[in-house]
Amino acid sequence: MRRLALLILPMILAAGLARAGDTPGRFDYYVLSLSWSADWCALTGDARHDAQCAPGRGFSFVLHGLWPQNETGYPSDCYAATRDPSRGETAAMADIMGGTGLAWHEWQKHGRCSGLTSAAYFAAARRAYGAVKIPPVLAHLDRTLRVKPSVIEDAFLEANPGLSRAAIAVTCDHGLITEARICLTKDLAPRPCSADAAPRCTLPAAEIDAVR
């Protein structure tokens, strides 16, 4: 019985790993997710007393993540043999992600599926974020507005001439603007989003809170 258990155990573990995640590097494109900091704070961060939400931080759209995406569905929680990032590597992303904890979470859920090392993944995320210009009217928003979600998309299109409407979608939650999702090739060039990658906000108008 002991020999049988030893033979079966590796098969059980292998099956568990297969169910636990997808194959690193096997995906079609990326979704660059930009989170509107003030509205994330209103929905989640304030209740956590998150330092990102303190007055004077000045965050507008911050990097939520760079997500491997397929034409249908997406990989997540991949098993990867690459080394996990150090605390220093995740802390170094705080300037564009609002804090250090999110970088670690994003690596675990999405970064491991990229097929990149943690250093290369965070470098790609920083390049992707830096290549998108936050519309000036939003970067320094000093009052709360209620707008059509398409107005936010229009602002991004005006600020980024290489971007098409098919490559961006604004999302919302509980009447608040939450994210701008921009679809990118593996080379980080804009490309159209597939249907389930970036579900657009369908509200006639949503609130976007002032930068804190």
N, C-alpha and C positions, 0 to 999 in steps of 0.2 A: 504493500500500500504506500510505503514511504517513497519507493522508486517511482510509482505511478504519479504521486503528488508532485515530485520533482520534475517529471516530464510535462505535466499539465500546467504547472505554475507559469513557466515562461510564455506559454500560449495565451493564458489569461491576461498576463501583464501586457503582452503585445496587442491583444484585442482592446484592452483598456486604453492604451496609448492611441490607437487608431481612432477610437470613439472620442477621445478627449480633444482632438484638434485636427487640423488639416495639414497639408504638405507645404512647408516653407517655400516661397518663391513661385508657387503655382497659383497665379491670379492674372486678371486681365488688365487692370489699371488701378489708379489710386483715386481716393476721394480725400481732398484736403478740407477738413472741417474746421471752420472758424467760429468760435463761440462769442456771442456778445456778452461781455463780462458782467455788466450791470444787471442784465436780466437773468444770467446764471446765478448771480448773487441773490436776486429776489426770489428765485425758485428753490435754490439749494444752498448756496454759500453762506447766506446770512444765518441760517439755522445752525450751521457748523461753526460759526464765528471764524470763518476762513479769512486769513490775512489778505487774500486777494481782494476782498470786499471792503477793506478799510478806506475811509475818505482820503483823497489825495493820491491814490495809486495811479490814476489816469489811464486805466486799461479800457480800450475800446473792443475791437475784435481781437481775441487772443487765439493762439493755436490750440484747438482741442485735440486734433490728431491727424496723422497721415495714414489712411486706412487702405490696405489692399482690398480690392473689390473685383468681383466677377460680373459678367454681363447679367447673370442671375445669381443673387446671393453673394456671400462673402466668406472668406476663411477667417477663423479666429482661434485663439488659444492653441496655436500650433506647438508641436513639440520640436524644439530646435536645439542642436548641439552647441550652438554658439554661446559664448560667455554672456551672462547678464551684465547690464551696465552697473558701474560703481555709483555710490551716492554722489560723488563729484560730477559724474556725467549727467545724472538726472537733475541735480541742482543747477547745472549750467543752462538748463532749458527754461528756468523760471522766468527769465526776462520776456519770453514770448508766450509762455504757457500759464503765467500767473502764479505758479507755485511749483514745488518739486514733486509732490505726490502724484500728480497727473501724468508726468513723464514716465514714471515706473509702471503705472497702470496701463498706459498706452503701449509700452513695450511688451508687456505680458500678453495683452489681448490682440494687438495688431502688429507690433514691430517684429515679433518672432516669425510671423507669417510672411514677412517681406523677403526672406532669404538673405538679408543683409546682416552684418554685424551690428551690434547696438550703436557703435560709433558712426557707422555709415548710415544707419537708419535715422539717427537724430540729425546728422548732417543733411540728409535728403529732406527731412521735415523742415529744417531751418531754411534751406534753399527754396523750397516750395512756398513757405510762408513769406519769405523775403521777396519773391517774384511777384506777389500779388499786392498791389497798392490799395491800402485802405482808403476809401473815399474821404477826402479832407473834411467834407461836411459832417461825416460821422466820427472821424477820429477825434474831433474836439466838440462833440455834441454837448451843449450846456443846458439843455432842457429836455424834458420828456415829450416825445411826439407820438401821435397815433397816425399811422400811415398804411397805405396799401403795401403788402409785401413786395409787390413788383417795383415799387419806388426804390427799395433797397437794392434790388437787382439792377435797376437802371443806373444807380449811383456807381455800382461796381463796374458796369459796362462802360460808363463814361470815363472812369479812372483807369481802366485797363482795356485799351483799344483791341488787343489781341484776343479778348474773351468774347465768346458768343453766348447768347441766352440759353442755348442747349447745354452749355457747360456749367451752369450755375443754378442753384436753387436755394431759396431762403425758407427756413423752417420756423415753426412757432409752437408754443406750448402754453396752455392756460392764458391765451390772449397776448402773450409776449413774444417778440422776435427772439429766437434762440440761437440760430446758426445761419451762416452762409456756407454752403457746400459747393466746392469747385472740383470738377472732375479733370484728372490729369493722366496722361500716358505714363508709362514706366520711366520715360525720359523727362517727366514733369512738364510736358507741354499740354495746354488745354485741349480737351476733347469732349464730345457729347457724353452726358450721363445716361446710363441705362435707367429703366423705369423705377427700380426699387432702390437705387443708390441715393437719390436725393428727392424725397417726397416734398413737393412744394406746399407751403402754407396756403390753405384754401380760404382762410378768413378774408372778408372784404377789407378789414383793417386790423392792425395789431399794434401794440405799444412797444416802443423802444425807449428804454430809460436813459437818462443823461449819464454821461461818463462820470464816474465817481472820483 
